Amino acid sequence: MRSVQVFYEGRVQGVGFRYSIRQIAKGFSVTGWVRNLDDGRVEMQVSAEPEELRAFLDAVHASELRPLIKKESEIDLAVPPSTRGFEIRA
């Protein structure tokens, strides 16, 4: 398993970004969560087998969300996010 924390910057709040990511996640064997941050970014923590994780992140890039993302940073996590499915957090 591999776990990553991803920060998305751009026009990523108030446009259904988190809901779209959750919909994309339904097509993959991933667990994790996504939430808005007070500074205007969106944070996601997600865990999956390495190939599945890359496929999921690539699907986010290939989706209708791509034009909204101006910057993205990905950090490996030592501890996977504690969740059973993929959820939106407040």
C-alpha positions as CSV (number, residue, x, y, z in Angstrom):
1,M,0.0,0.0,0.0
2,R,1.0,3.6,-0.7
3,S,-0.5,6.6,1.0
4,V,-0.2,10.2,-0.2
5,Q,-1.3,13.7,0.8
6,V,-2.2,15.9,-2.1
7,F,-2.8,19.6,-2.0
8,Y,-4.7,21.2,-4.9
9,E,-4.5,24.9,-5.6
10,G,-6.5,27.0,-8.1
11,R,-10.2,27.4,-8.5
12,V,-10.9,24.3,-6.3
13,Q,-13.5,25.5,-3.8
14,G,-17.1,26.3,-4.5
15,V,-17.1,24.4,-7.8
16,G,-18.0,20.9,-6.7
17,F,-14.3,19.8,-6.7
18,R,-14.6,17.5,-3.6
19,Y,-17.7,15.9,-4.9
20,S,-16.1,15.2,-8.2
21,I,-13.1,13.7,-6.6
22,R,-15.4,11.4,-4.5
23,Q,-17.2,10.3,-7.7
24,I,-13.9,9.5,-9.4
25,A,-12.8,7.6,-6.3
26,K,-15.8,5.3,-6.6
27,G,-14.2,3.8,-9.7
28,F,-11.0,2.8,-7.9
29,S,-10.0,0.6,-4.9
30,V,-8.9,3.6,-2.8
31,T,-9.6,4.8,0.7
32,G,-9.2,8.3,2.0
33,W,-10.8,11.7,2.3
34,V,-10.8,15.1,0.8
35,R,-11.6,18.5,2.4
36,N,-11.4,22.2,1.9
37,L,-8.8,24.2,3.7
38,D,-9.3,27.8,5.1
39,D,-6.5,29.1,2.8
40,G,-8.5,28.1,-0.4
41,R,-6.7,24.9,-1.1
42,V,-8.2,21.4,-1.1
43,E,-6.4,18.6,0.8
44,M,-6.7,14.9,0.0
45,Q,-5.3,11.9,1.7
46,V,-5.6,8.7,-0.1
47,S,-4.3,5.1,0.1
48,A,-4.2,2.2,-2.3
49,E,-1.9,-0.2,-4.0
50,P,0.7,1.8,-5.9
51,E,-0.6,1.1,-9.4
52,E,-4.2,1.7,-8.4
53,L,-3.2,5.0,-6.6
54,R,-1.4,6.2,-9.7
55,A,-4.4,5.3,-11.9
56,F,-6.7,7.2,-9.6
57,L,-4.5,10.3,-9.5
58,D,-4.1,10.2,-13.3
59,A,-7.9,10.0,-13.6
60,V,-8.3,13.1,-11.5
61,H,-5.8,14.8,-13.9
62,A,-7.8,13.6,-16.9
63,S,-11.2,14.7,-15.6
64,E,-13.1,18.0,-15.9
65,L,-11.2,19.2,-12.8
66,R,-7.9,19.6,-14.7
67,P,-8.6,23.2,-15.8
68,L,-9.4,24.2,-12.2
69,I,-6.1,23.0,-10.8
70,K,-3.2,25.5,-11.0
71,K,-0.8,23.8,-8.7
72,E,-0.6,20.4,-7.0
73,S,1.8,19.0,-4.5
74,E,2.1,15.3,-3.5
75,I,3.7,14.1,-0.3
76,D,4.1,10.4,0.7
77,L,2.5,9.6,4.1
78,A,4.0,7.1,6.5
79,V,0.6,6.4,8.1
80,P,-2.4,5.7,5.9
81,P,-5.5,7.9,6.4
82,S,-8.0,6.3,8.8
83,T,-11.2,5.8,6.9
84,R,-13.1,2.9,5.5
85,G,-14.1,4.3,2.1
86,F,-13.5,7.6,0.5
87,E,-15.3,10.5,2.2
88,I,-15.7,14.3,2.1
89,R,-14.6,15.9,5.3
90,A,-15.7,19.3,6.6
